[in-house]
Amino acid sequence: MPPIVSREEDVPKPGYVFKKPVLRAIRDLNHELGLQDTLVNLNELALRYFEGCMNLSGNPKEFVAQQCKACHNNSGLGVDWVKVRQNAGLYGLAQAYAVVDSCFRELCKEYRDYKQPSNWITRDDRRQLDPLTMFTENLPPTERKVVRAKPEYHLIHFYRLVRNAAVHPSSEADEDVVAAHKGLGRYSEYFIDCYGYPPGRPGEQPYADFALFTRAVKYFSKVLNNGCNLAPSEILRSRLANPDFFARARRCKAQPKKLKTLVSHLQKEYLLNEAETRASSADRDAPRK
């Protein structure tokens, strides 16, 4: 998980920083995406090494046939290698988006648990909202405007459409991808400046797009976390609403050592310091008007 820092000058571009507390769904997103990164990056390295050996062999088709035979793999170089490489990039992108989509769903659940909104929007006039759009739609207007103004928000939307077009191909899905990519044009310089390159053209999503997507999501997760504007007192209220945690807290109340351990666990889980934890307790115990 990216380190928690408090000054924009201490982090690389685009310079987003966490404001604590950090939600569990955001921590899980960075962890799960890191595991996915490792798998896809190793796969890319293996493909590049294999591709180099294939090109040096003098007879790529024969080389691939020999390697497949040695591994008892019923395959061969019967398709365009460029297409193979492109599909490998698209596969990594689709797998990464599945992880991101799942974490966005968990973020929606966690935010609802802490904030307890009276109304939760799940649809627009036409269809069910995707998890990221649903989450931002239910933020307060100010936070929603800030989150949706970030170029990464629109980049994630573009790659969601790319994934959908690959999994559920149709002319309409392809048109959605083209339209979304056209809309990203105004952010091209931003992506080049912050990430080194812009997203690939529709139908051309190599490994570079996977790398861009995962890096952008990790940085953008800080913006999402900050948009929640979660107070330590809201964490405490939510945890005490859990009967098991409440019973554990009551048992620890008369045992300072165990209570300190419990408080330390919460601090570590949400990346809070002692002063922030005391503030949450004071806020919870303050008389209500």
N, C-alpha and C positions, 0 to 999 in steps of 0.2 A: 504494500500500500504506500502511496506517496507520503512523504513526511509532512507533518503538520507544521506549517510555518505561518507567520503573521505579517510578513512584509513582502509586498509585490516585487521589490528589487532583489529578493533572495531566491526567486524562482525563475525558471526559463519562460520564454514566451509561450502562451499568451498572458502569463502572469497571474492566473487565478490562484487564490489562496483559500484555505478552509477557515471558516468561522465556527468555533466549537459551540455546542456539542456536535459530534459526527454521528449520523444515523447508522444503524446497523446495516441497512440495505446498501448504503454507500460503501461501507467497509467491505461488505461481501462482494459488491460489484468489482472493486479493485482487485480483490483476492482472486475471484473466479476468472476475471479477465486476464489476470497475470498467468494463471494456469493455462488458459487457452492460448495466450501469447507464446508460451514455451513450446506447446505442442506444434503450433503452426510454424513458428520460427525454425524449429528443428526439421520439420517437414520441408521447408523451403531450402534449408541448407543441404539436406539430402538430395533434393531435386537438382540443385545447382551442381553439386558434385557429380551426380549421375549424368547430367547433361554434358558436363565437361568431358567425362570419360567417353560418352557416346560420340561426341564430336571428334575426339582424338583417335577413335577406333578406325576411322576410314570407311567403315560400313555401318552406319547407325542401326539399320534394321537388323542386320546380323548380330550386332552387339546386344541389342535389346532382346532378341530371340534367345541368345545364349544365357543371358542373365535370368530371363524368365524361366528357362528350362532348369537352370541350376537351383532356382528357388521353388521349383514345382508350381510355378504360376502360369496358368493358362491364359497368357496375354501376349501382346506383341505391339510393334509400332505400326499398327494398321490405320492410324488416324494422324491428322496434322499435329505435329508436336507443339506448334504455337497455340493451338486450341487446347491441347492438354495442359499447358502451363497456365493459360487463361482460366480454365475451369478449376485448376488447383487454387488459384487466387480467389475465385468466386466461392469455392467450397469453404475456404478459411473465413471469408467474410460472412457467409451465411451462418457458420458455426458460432462466430463471435457475436453476431446479432442475436442469436438464440439466447446466449448468456445474458446479454444486455437487456433484452426484452423481459426475461424472467426477473432480473433485478429491479427493473422499473416497476413491475407488478408488485414486488415486495415493498418498494418505496411508497407506492400508493397506499398499501395496507398499513404500513408503519406510520405514515403521515396522518392517516385517518384516526389511528389509535391514539396518537398524541394530541392532535388538534380537535378531534371530535366535532367536525363540521356538521351543521344542521342539515345541509343539503350536499349531495355528492353527485356531480354531473358525470354521466357515463356515455352519453350519446350527443351527436349533433342532429341536424335536421335529416341527415341521410343515413348515418351508420353508427356502429359502435366505435368509440374513440380508441386509438392505440394507446398503450400505457403511458408513454411520455406525454402525448397530447392531453390525456386525461388528467395526469398529475398537474401539469401546468395550468390547465383550465380551472382547476379547483384551488389554485393559489390565490391569495389576495391580489387585487389589480396591480398594485405597485410591483410586487415580487414577480407576478406573471409577465409584466412588461419587460422587466430586467432580464429574466431567463430567456424569453423568446427573442430578445434582441441580439443574442449572441450568435455568431455565425455557426458555431458547433451545433446549435439546436437544429438549424436547417440542414446541416451536413448529415446528422443522424437520421433525419426524416428522409433524405435522399437515399441513404444506404438501406433504410427499411424498405423503400420501394424497389430498390435493386434486388434485395433478398426476395421480396414477394414475387417479382417478375421471374426470378429464377425457379422458385418453388411452384408457383402457379402461373405459368406462361400464358399470356394472352395479348392481343393487340392493344387493349385498353391499359394493361399493366405497363407495356412498353412505352405508351404515350405518357403515362404518369411519370416514368423515369426521365424521359426526355424533357418534360416540362420542369421537373424539379431540378435537373442539372442546369437548365437554362437559367433558373432563378438563382443558382449558386454563382453564376458568372460575376455578380457584383462583389463577391467575396474572394475572388481568385488571388488578388495581391495579398490579402490577409492570410490565406492558407499557405502561400509561398513563403511569406515572411515568418510565420509562426511555426510551420510544419515542414517547409522545404519544397512542397509541391501541392498542386490542387488535385481534386478528385478526378479520376479518369473519366473519359467520355462514356456515354451509355453503351453497354455491350462490351466494354473494355475495362474490366476490373481485375488487374493483376495483383500481385503481392503488395505492391505499393499502396493500393487502396485499403487493404487489410491493415497495414501499418498506420496509415493516416486515420482510419476509423477508430482503432483501439486507443491510439494516443489522444485523439480528440475527446473520446468518451471519458478517459481517465481525468483529463483536465476539466472537462465540463461537469463531471460529477461534483466538483467543488462548488460550482455555481448552483447546481441543484440542491446540494446540502444547505447552502446559505439561504436559498429561497424558502426553505422550510421555516427559517427563523425560529428554531426550536429553543425553548428556555429550559434550563436544568430543572426548574420546578415542575414543568410538564412531564419530564421523564420520571421524576419522583412520584408524581400523582398517578401516572400510568402504572408504574411498577407496584405501588402500594395497592392498586385495584386488583392485582393478582393475589388470590387467597394464599397461595403457597409462599410467595415473597413476603406478604404481609405477616404471615405466621412466623416466618424466619426472622423478620425484623423485630417482632415483639419478643421473640426468645433472646435475641441479641441485646435488647435494650438494657438489661441489667448486667450485661457482661461486656465491659468496655473493649476488651481485646477482640472479641468476636464481632462487635459492632464496627470496630475500626477495619477489620478484614472485609466486612460486607461493604462498607463505604469505599474502601480501596478498590474492590471489585467493580463497583459502579464507575468510579473515576477512570479506571483502565478501560472499561467497556465503551465509554462515551468520550474518552480522551479529555476528561475534565481535571482541573487542578483542585486543590483543597479549598481555595477561596471561592471558586465557583460552586462547589458542593455545599459550602456553608451558606452561600447566598440563596441557593435553592431551598435549603431547609428553612431559612429565615422567612423567605417568601411564602412557603407553605404554611408556616406557623403564624404568620401575621394575621391580625384580626381583620375580618371582611366587613366592609361597609354595607 
